[in-house]
Amino acid sequence: MNVLNAAVFDLKGVNPNAIVGIDTRTPEEVIQSIDEQGKIVANSLETLRGLLSR
């Protein structure tokens, strides 16, 4: 009987050739990006609400 021991074998499906991206933005830049994305979402929601009210 062959039993795989999870402590010995790592069976995760991970691509060893994947390129890992590192976020080099400052905290202020991250906050600014979140704010900008929030405005895009708010505008999109406003447009959708307008389309639904027709």
C-alpha positions as CSV (number, residue, x, y, z in Angstrom):
1,M,0.0,0.0,0.0
2,N,1.5,3.3,-1.1
3,V,0.5,6.3,1.0
4,L,1.7,9.8,0.3
5,N,2.8,11.7,3.4
6,A,1.8,15.3,3.1
7,A,4.7,16.3,5.3
8,V,7.2,14.9,2.8
9,F,5.6,15.7,-0.5
10,D,4.5,19.2,-1.6
11,L,1.7,18.5,-4.2
12,K,0.7,22.1,-4.7
13,G,0.1,23.2,-8.3
14,V,2.5,26.1,-8.4
15,N,4.3,27.3,-11.5
16,P,8.0,27.5,-10.6
17,N,8.5,29.8,-13.6
18,A,5.9,32.4,-12.5
19,I,7.2,36.0,-12.3
20,V,6.4,37.5,-8.9
21,G,5.5,41.1,-9.1
22,I,6.6,43.4,-6.2
23,D,4.6,46.5,-5.4
24,T,7.1,49.3,-4.9
25,R,4.5,52.1,-4.4
26,T,4.6,54.2,-1.3
27,P,1.6,54.0,1.1
28,E,0.5,57.4,-0.1
29,E,0.5,56.1,-3.7
30,V,-1.5,53.1,-2.7
31,I,-4.0,55.3,-1.0
32,Q,-4.2,57.6,-4.0
33,S,-4.8,54.6,-6.3
34,I,-7.6,53.3,-4.0
35,D,-9.2,56.7,-4.1
36,E,-9.0,56.9,-7.9
37,Q,-10.4,53.4,-8.3
38,G,-13.2,54.3,-5.8
39,K,-14.1,57.2,-8.0
40,I,-14.3,55.0,-11.1
41,V,-16.6,52.5,-9.2
42,A,-18.8,55.4,-8.0
43,N,-19.1,56.8,-11.5
44,S,-19.9,53.3,-12.9
45,L,-22.6,52.7,-10.2
46,E,-24.1,56.1,-11.0
47,T,-24.3,55.2,-14.7
48,L,-25.8,51.8,-13.9
49,R,-28.4,53.4,-11.7
50,G,-29.3,55.8,-14.4
51,L,-29.7,53.0,-16.9
52,L,-31.9,51.0,-14.6
53,S,-34.2,54.0,-13.8
54,R,-35.2,54.4,-17.5
